[in-house]
Amino acid sequence: MLFNSLEFIYLFMPLVLVVFYCLKYYHWENATIWWLIIASLSFYAWWSPPHLVLLIGSVIFNFLIHKLILRSYSLVILTFGIIINLSLLGYFKYADFLIGNFNLVTGDDVPALQIILPLAISFFTFQQISFLLDTHNRKITKCDFSKYCLFVVFFPQLIAGPIVLQKHTINQFNISHFYRKIFANFSVGITLFIIGLFKKIVIADSMSPIVGGVFSLAEAGEPVPFAAAWMGSIAYTFQIYFDFSGYCDMALGLARMFGIRLPINFNSPYKAINIVDFWRRWHITLSLFLRNYLYFPLGGNRHGIARRYLNLTITMVLGGLWHGASWNFVFWGFLHGLFLTINHAWNFFIPKDNFMPNFIAKCLSHSVTMFGVIIAWVFFRAESFSAAQAILKGMFGYEEVYQYKLWENIYAENLYFWYFAPAIAAIIYLTPNAAELARKYRPAIEFSYNFTRLTWLTRSIFNFLAWRPTLIWGVAFGVLGLASLMQVYRLDELTEFIYFNF
């Protein structure tokens, strides 16, 4: 079930909320927790009932491993649990990928298994591995099964994150927390949900025809003109930003309606002044997971500069592979590992003294960062290296296309893009994101608001756009929500969130 579907908005969400508030009114903590578990499992089963067995089995298995670890803190049991989790992920996500590469190298014709990737397997696998590691590291002494189950399957964060650690939510699953600040929680939650819905339906999905048109013709082997290549790559840069940002806002909002605060997962990454800053803002919980459970165990920066750069690259390559079983994802991860290495090397070898005005240095740094991000997105979106190569050749002017009949419809149908692109860029760079907008009401865990980087213009805008539960704001977001729903009715079919594929 999609957050942006009419079934979710009109049926699932109201029903779950009404029953939740009734149970909460009578202070029935266990019933409230089990109701959220049942609702979350139903939410997951809507996509594929047979795969619900896999999710429930994974939850029960990992809880038993958690109990066994608590008895002896055995490294063998921890290792066994991690191996089973990774084996399950590897089978469903990478078996056909490995078979295809085996056939390519050996010339054999081993038939693919045609495995259907279970929804959210990457997220609930990583989440439960972190729980086992925290158990072994004595950060968890005991945990009730119902709270553990809700920790894993809680539907606002189940499908595409954030990757939640036990310290984030389990201590919130109690009646005193559910009962706290009902009006404020619902007001903040519905506001964040509407913002996310608008981002997804109105902005991200409007980019989809442009992106699909350009990349599909590139995939078909057609040469890509300069303007079309940049139109497709910039449109995808906007699409994935507002798609993932919209999902993160909706997840935060849905959880907050139940009195639960999730960790911040998206914090205006296109405002980053370098690639290190970008990864502190984009998919924040995945970045932290890779840092804490992969980069640090590899040695981090404790074994010299060369080893540090190697560890960075390995971490990002595996992060790319986590996104999907494709060499394009691996290369995307490698590119970001290379970018991070260059960034750290620059900071290490170049003197800290500014050799140009600070404003110019920041603009230049930001421009280089965004150029690298856009180039990497081409590989992330393309389904093959040949398609990515065609887009890049067009972007750098290597394709001299004088006759391009196939591109005429794309230009004619999507000419509006060049008129709306500056407005979309202004939303990204000048306005506060959803968490910043509701900053006075602590919309997320581990979110801090910092004025120091703002210019006088953006600081003035941010101060003006400080959300409060007032009538004016209510009307404004009512209009925004209505516009989003009208767009849902206009669409032939709803598109999934991009990160549902991972």
C-alpha positions in Angstrom: 0.0 0.0 0.0 1.3 3.4 -0.9 1.2 6.4 1.4 -0.1 8.4 -1.6 -2.9 6.0 -2.5 -6.6 6.8 -1.9 -7.0 3.5 -0.1 -4.4 4.6 2.4 -5.6 8.1 2.8 -9.3 7.5 3.0 -9.5 4.0 4.6 -6.3 2.7 6.2 -5.0 5.8 8.0 -8.3 7.0 9.4 -9.3 3.5 10.7 -5.9 2.9 12.3 -5.9 6.3 14.0 -9.5 6.1 15.3 -8.9 2.7 16.9 -5.6 3.9 18.2 -7.1 6.9 19.9 -9.9 4.8 21.4 -7.5 2.3 22.9 -5.3 5.1 24.1 -8.2 6.8 25.8 -8.7 3.7 28.0 -4.9 3.5 28.7 -4.7 0.0 27.3 -1.0 -0.1 26.5 -0.7 -3.7 25.3 -3.8 -3.5 23.2 -2.5 -0.2 21.6 0.9 -1.8 20.8 -0.7 -4.9 19.3 -3.2 -2.9 17.3 -0.3 -1.0 15.7 1.4 -4.3 15.0 -1.7 -5.8 13.4 -2.2 -2.6 11.3 1.5 -2.6 10.2 1.4 -6.3 9.2 -1.9 -5.6 7.3 -0.2 -2.7 5.6 2.7 -5.0 4.5 0.4 -7.8 3.5 -1.5 -5.5 1.1 1.5 -5.7 -1.2 2.1 -9.5 -1.1 0.4 -11.7 1.6 2.9 -14.6 1.0 5.9 -12.4 1.8 4.2 -11.6 5.2 5.4 -15.0 6.3 9.0 -14.0 5.6 8.7 -10.8 7.6 7.1 -12.5 10.6 9.6 -15.3 10.4 12.5 -12.8 10.4 11.1 -11.0 13.4 10.6 -14.2 15.4 14.1 -15.6 14.5 15.9 -12.4 15.4 14.1 -12.1 18.7 15.1 -15.6 19.6 18.7 -14.8 18.7 18.5 -11.7 20.9 17.3 -13.9 23.8 20.2 -16.3 23.2 22.7 -13.6 23.1 21.4 -12.2 26.4 22.1 -15.5 28.1 25.8 -15.8 27.2 26.8 -12.8 25.0 28.3 -15.4 22.7 30.1 -14.0 19.6 29.2 -17.3 17.9 25.5 -16.8 18.3 25.8 -13.2 17.1 27.7 -14.3 14.1 25.2 -17.0 13.3 22.4 -14.5 13.5 24.1 -12.0 11.2 25.0 -14.7 8.7 21.4 -15.9 8.5 20.1 -12.3 8.0 22.7 -11.5 5.3 22.1 -14.9 3.6 18.4 -14.2 3.4 19.0 -10.8 2.0 21.6 -12.1 -0.4 19.4 -14.9 -1.7 16.4 -12.7 -2.4 18.3 -9.6 -3.6 21.4 -10.9 -5.3 21.0 -14.5 -6.3 19.8 -13.7 -9.9 22.4 -11.0 -10.2 25.2 -13.5 -9.3 23.8 -16.1 -11.7 23.7 -13.6 -14.5 27.3 -12.6 -13.9 28.4 -16.2 -13.5 26.9 -16.9 -17.0 28.6 -13.9 -18.4 32.0 -14.9 -17.2 31.8 -18.7 -17.8 29.6 -18.7 -20.9 27.2 -21.1 -19.2 23.4 -20.8 -19.3 22.3 -21.3 -15.7 18.6 -20.3 -15.6 17.7 -17.4 -13.3 15.6 -18.1 -10.3 13.2 -15.3 -11.1 13.0 -14.3 -7.4 10.6 -11.5 -6.5 12.3 -9.1 -4.1 10.4 -8.9 -0.9 9.4 -5.3 -0.1 11.6 -3.6 2.5 13.9 -6.6 3.1 17.0 -4.4 3.0 15.5 -2.1 5.7 14.2 -4.6 8.2 17.3 -6.8 7.8 19.7 -3.9 8.6 17.5 -2.8 11.4 17.5 -6.2 13.1 21.2 -6.7 12.5 21.8 -3.4 14.4 19.5 -4.7 17.2 21.6 -7.9 17.6 24.8 -6.0 17.6 23.5 -3.6 20.3 22.4 -6.6 22.3 25.8 -8.1 22.1 27.4 -4.8 23.0 25.2 -4.7 26.2 23.2 -1.7 25.1 20.0 -3.7 25.5 19.3 -5.7 28.6 15.7 -6.8 27.9 13.0 -6.2 25.5 9.3 -7.3 25.4 8.4 -9.2 22.2 5.5 -7.0 21.3 7.7 -3.9 21.5 10.4 -5.5 19.5 7.9 -6.6 16.9 6.5 -3.0 16.6 10.1 -1.7 16.5 10.6 -3.7 13.3 7.2 -3.6 11.6 5.9 -0.1 12.5 4.4 0.9 9.2 5.5 4.5 8.9 9.1 3.4 8.7 8.8 -0.2 7.6 9.0 0.1 3.8 11.8 2.6 3.1 13.1 3.7 6.4 14.5 5.5 8.2 16.6 2.7 9.5 15.6 2.9 13.2 17.8 1.8 16.1 16.3 0.4 19.3 17.3 3.5 21.2 15.1 5.6 18.9 11.7 4.1 19.3 11.3 1.1 21.8 11.4 3.5 24.8 8.6 5.4 23.2 6.2 2.4 23.0 4.3 3.1 26.2 1.0 4.6 27.1 2.4 7.7 28.8 4.2 8.5 25.5 1.2 7.7 23.3 -1.0 9.9 25.5 1.3 12.9 25.5 0.3 16.2 23.6 -2.4 14.6 21.5 -3.4 17.8 19.6 0.1 19.0 19.0 1.3 15.6 17.8 -1.6 15.2 15.4 -1.2 18.8 14.1 2.5 18.4 13.5 2.0 14.9 12.0 -0.7 15.9 9.5 1.3 18.9 8.4 4.4 16.9 7.7 2.2 14.3 5.9 0.6 16.9 3.6 4.0 18.5 2.8 5.4 15.0 1.8 2.3 14.2 -0.2 2.6 17.5 -2.1 6.3 16.8 -2.8 5.6 13.3 -4.1 2.4 13.8 -6.1 2.8 17.4 -7.5 6.5 17.8 -7.9 8.3 14.4 -8.0 5.7 12.6 -10.2 5.5 15.5 -12.6 9.2 14.8 -13.4 8.6 11.2 -14.1 7.5 11.5 -17.8 10.5 13.6 -18.6 12.9 11.2 -16.9 11.3 8.2 -18.4 11.3 9.6 -21.9 14.9 10.6 -21.9 16.3 7.5 -20.2 14.2 5.0 -22.1 15.4 6.3 -25.5 18.9 6.3 -24.2 18.4 2.7 -23.2 17.1 1.9 -26.7 20.5 3.1 -28.1 19.3 6.4 -29.4 21.9 9.3 -29.4 20.9 12.0 -26.8 21.0 15.6 -27.7 22.7 18.1 -25.4 19.5 19.8 -24.2 17.6 16.5 -23.7 20.5 15.0 -21.7 20.6 17.9 -19.3 16.8 18.0 -19.1 16.7 14.3 -18.2 19.5 14.4 -15.7 18.3 17.6 -13.9 14.7 16.3 -13.9 15.8 13.1 -12.2 17.9 15.1 -9.8 14.7 16.9 -8.8 12.6 13.7 -9.0 14.6 11.6 -6.6 15.0 14.6 -4.2 11.3 15.3 -3.8 10.3 11.6 -4.0 12.6 10.6 -1.2 12.1 13.9 0.7 8.3 13.4 0.4 8.5 9.9 1.7 10.6 10.9 4.7 8.2 13.8 5.5 5.2 11.4 5.3 6.9 8.8 7.5 7.8 11.4 10.1 4.2 12.8 10.0 2.5 9.4 10.2 4.6 8.3 13.2 4.0 11.7 14.9 0.3 11.2 14.7 0.8 8.2 17.0 3.0 10.3 19.3 6.2 8.7 18.0 9.2 10.6 16.8 11.5 9.0 14.2 15.1 10.0 13.5 15.7 12.6 10.9 16.6 11.0 7.5 16.7 13.9 5.1 18.0 17.4 5.7 18.2 19.5 2.5 21.2 17.6 1.0 21.3 19.8 -2.1 22.4 22.7 0.1 25.5 20.8 1.0 28.8 22.6 0.4 30.8 19.4 -0.2 30.2 15.7 -0.6 30.9 14.9 3.0 28.2 17.4 4.0 25.9 15.8 1.3 26.1 12.4 3.0 25.4 14.0 6.4 22.1 15.2 4.9 21.1 12.4 2.4 19.6 9.2 3.8 21.1 10.1 7.1 20.2 6.8 8.9 21.8 4.7 6.2 24.9 6.8 6.3 25.1 6.4 10.0 24.5 2.6 9.8 27.3 2.2 7.2 29.6 4.3 9.2 29.0 2.6 12.6 28.6 -1.0 11.4 30.9 -1.1 8.4 33.3 1.8 8.1 34.4 1.7 11.8 34.8 -2.1 11.9 36.9 -1.9 8.7 39.3 0.3 10.7 37.8 3.7 9.9 40.6 6.3 9.9 42.7 4.6 12.5 45.3 2.9 10.2 46.7 5.7 8.1 45.5 7.9 5.2 45.6 5.2 2.5 43.7 2.7 4.5 41.1 5.4 5.4 40.5 6.1 1.7 40.2 2.4 1.0 37.7 1.9 3.8 35.7 4.8 2.5 35.6 3.4 -1.0 34.6 -0.1 0.2 31.9 1.3 2.4 30.4 3.4 -0.4 30.6 0.5 -3.0 28.8 -1.8 -0.6 26.3 1.1 0.1 25.7 1.2 -3.7 25.2 -2.5 -3.9 22.7 -2.3 -1.0 20.6 -0.1 -3.2 20.2 -2.9 -5.8 21.7 -5.8 -7.7 23.2 -3.9 -10.5 26.7 -2.8 -11.6 25.3 0.7 -12.1 24.6 0.9 -8.4 28.0 -0.4 -7.6 29.6 2.2 -9.8 27.4 4.9 -8.3 28.7 3.9 -4.9 32.3 3.8 -6.2 31.9 7.3 -7.6 30.7 8.6 -4.2 33.6 6.8 -2.5 35.9 8.5 -5.0 34.3 11.9 -4.3 34.6 11.4 -0.5 38.2 10.5 -0.9 38.9 13.6 -3.0 37.1 15.7 -0.5 39.0 14.4 2.5 42.3 14.5 0.6 41.7 18.2 -0.3 41.0 19.0 3.3 44.2 17.3 4.4 46.6 18.5 1.8 45.3 22.0 1.0 46.0 24.8 3.5 43.0 25.9 5.5 43.7 29.6 4.8 41.1 31.0 2.4 42.7 31.9 -0.9 39.5 33.4 -2.2 36.5 35.2 -0.6 34.4 32.9 1.5 31.2 33.4 -0.4 32.9 32.6 -3.7 34.6 29.6 -2.2 31.3 28.2 -0.9 29.5 28.8 -4.2 32.3 27.1 -6.1 32.4 24.2 -3.6 28.7 23.8 -3.8 28.7 23.9 -7.7 31.4 21.2 -7.9 29.5 19.0 -5.4 26.2 19.3 -7.3 27.9 18.6 -10.6 29.3 15.4 -9.1 26.0 14.4 -7.6 24.2 14.9 -10.9 26.7 12.8 -12.8 26.4 10.0 -10.3 22.6 10.1 -10.5 22.8 9.3 -14.2 24.4 5.9 -13.3 21.9 5.5 -10.4 18.9 6.0 -12.8 20.1 4.3 -16.0 19.4 0.6 -16.3 22.7 -0.1 -18.1 26.1 1.4 -18.6 25.4 2.0 -22.3 22.3 4.2 -21.4 24.4 6.1 -18.8 27.1 6.6 -21.4 24.6 7.9 -23.9 23.3 10.5 -21.4 26.8 11.6 -20.4 27.9 11.9 -24.0 25.0 14.2 -24.6 25.6 16.2 -21.5 29.2 16.8 -22.5 28.3 17.7 -26.1 29.9 14.6 -27.7 26.7 13.7 -29.6 26.2 15.8 -32.7 22.5 15.1 -33.3 21.1 17.1 -36.2 18.1 14.9 -37.0 16.3 13.6 -33.9 12.7 12.9 -34.8 12.3 10.7 -31.8 13.1 13.6 -29.5 10.4 16.0 -30.9 7.6 14.7 -28.8 9.7 14.9 -25.6 10.6 18.5 -26.3 7.0 19.4 -27.2 5.4 17.6 -24.2 7.9 18.7 -21.6 8.9 22.2 -22.6 7.3 23.4 -19.4 10.2 21.9 -17.5 12.5 24.8 -18.3 9.9 27.3 -17.0 9.3 25.4 -13.7 12.9 24.4 -13.0 13.9 27.7 -11.5 10.9 27.6 -9.2 11.7 24.1 -8.1 15.3 25.1 -7.5 14.1 28.1 -5.4 12.0 25.7 -3.2 15.1 23.6 -2.6 17.5 26.4 -1.9 15.5 29.2 -0.3 12.8 27.6 1.7 13.0 25.5 4.9 12.5 21.8 4.6 9.6 20.2 6.5 11.6 19.5 9.7 12.9 23.1 9.7 9.4 24.4 9.1 8.1 22.6 12.2 11.3 23.0 14.2 9.6 24.6 17.2 7.8 21.3 17.8 10.7 18.9 17.6 9.5 17.0 14.5 12.3 14.3 14.6 14.9 12.7 16.8 18.4 14.0 16.6 17.4 17.0 14.5 19.1 20.3 15.3 18.4 23.6 13.6 21.4 25.9 12.9 21.1 29.5 11.8 24.8 30.0 11.2 24.9 28.8 7.6 22.0 30.9 6.5 22.3 34.1 4.5 20.2 37.1 5.6 17.6 36.3 2.9 17.1 32.7 3.8 17.2 33.6 7.5 14.4 36.0 7.0 12.4 33.5 5.0 12.9 30.8 7.7 11.8 33.1 10.4 8.7 34.1 8.5 7.9 30.4 7.7 7.9 29.1 11.2 4.9 26.8 11.4 2.5 26.9 14.3 -0.9 25.2 14.7 -2.9 28.3 13.8 -6.0 28.9 11.5 -3.9 30.5 8.8 -1.5 27.7 8.6 -4.3 25.2 8.8 -6.0 26.8 5.8 -2.8 27.0 3.8 -2.0 23.3 4.3 -5.6 22.4 3.7 -5.3 24.0 0.2 -2.0 22.2 -0.3 -3.5 18.8 0.7 -6.5 19.4 -1.6 -4.3 20.2 -4.5 -2.4 17.0 -3.9 -5.5 14.9 -3.8 -6.8 16.5 -7.0 -3.6 15.5 -8.6 -4.1 11.9 -7.4 -7.4 11.8 -9.1 -5.9 13.1 -12.4 -3.1 10.5 -12.5 -3.7 7.4 -14.6 -1.8 5.3 -12.0 0.2 6.0 -8.9 3.9 5.6 -9.0 5.8 4.0 -6.1 8.3 5.8 -4.1 11.7 5.3 -5.7 13.2 3.8 -2.5 10.5 1.1 -2.4 12.6 -0.7 -4.9 15.5 -1.1 -2.5 
